[in-house]
């Protein structure tokens, strides 16, 4: 495989993993905020945001795994 394509694949995998990590950290903050707030108005929005972030994070991680799975072995 072309070295430039390998480099681009590695960079894309790294960026997807970084974005997923940021989302995981954001989910932790939102979860803590929701826990501290208790059952008050607005916590349902936090729950929905946490759920959406989790789904998107999982999709990004799957994309990164797919890129790695189809990478040529050196």
C-alpha positions in Angstrom: 0.0 0.0 0.0 1.1 3.5 -0.7 3.0 5.0 2.3 0.9 8.2 2.1 -2.3 6.2 2.4 -0.9 4.3 5.3 0.0 7.6 7.0 -3.5 9.0 6.3 -5.1 5.8 7.7 -3.0 6.0 10.9 -3.8 9.7 11.3 -7.5 9.1 10.8 -7.5 6.2 13.3 -5.7 8.4 15.8 -8.1 11.3 15.4 -11.2 9.0 15.7 -9.7 7.6 18.9 -9.0 11.0 20.3 -12.5 12.2 19.6 -13.9 9.1 21.2 -11.8 9.8 24.3 -13.0 13.4 24.5 -16.5 12.2 24.3 -16.0 9.7 27.0 -14.6 12.4 29.3 -17.5 14.7 28.5 -19.9 11.8 29.3 -18.2 11.5 32.7 -18.7 15.2 33.4 -22.3 15.1 32.3 -23.0 12.0 34.4 -21.5 13.6 37.5 -23.4 16.8 36.9 -26.6 14.8 36.5 -25.9 12.9 39.7 -25.2 16.1 41.7 -28.3 17.8 40.3 -30.5 14.9 41.3 -34.0 14.6 39.8 -34.7 18.1 38.8 -35.9 19.9 35.7 -33.3 19.5 32.9 -31.7 16.2 34.0 -33.7 14.4 31.3 -31.8 16.6 28.8 -28.5 15.5 30.3 -29.5 11.9 30.1 -30.4 12.3 26.5 -27.1 14.1 25.8 -25.1 11.3 27.6 -26.9 8.7 25.6 -26.2 10.4 22.3 -22.6 10.9 23.1 -22.2 7.3 24.0 -23.8 6.2 20.7 -21.6 8.5 18.7 -18.5 7.5 20.7 -19.2 3.8 19.9 -19.6 4.6 16.2 -16.2 6.4 16.2 -14.5 3.6 17.9 -16.0 1.1 15.4 -14.8 3.2 12.5 -11.3 3.3 14.0 -11.4 -0.5 14.5 -12.6 -1.0 10.9 -9.7 1.1 9.6 -7.3 -1.0 11.6 -8.9 -4.3 10.5 -8.4 -3.5 6.8 -4.8 -2.2 7.2 -2.1 -4.2 5.6 0.1 -6.1 8.0 3.7 -5.0 7.9 
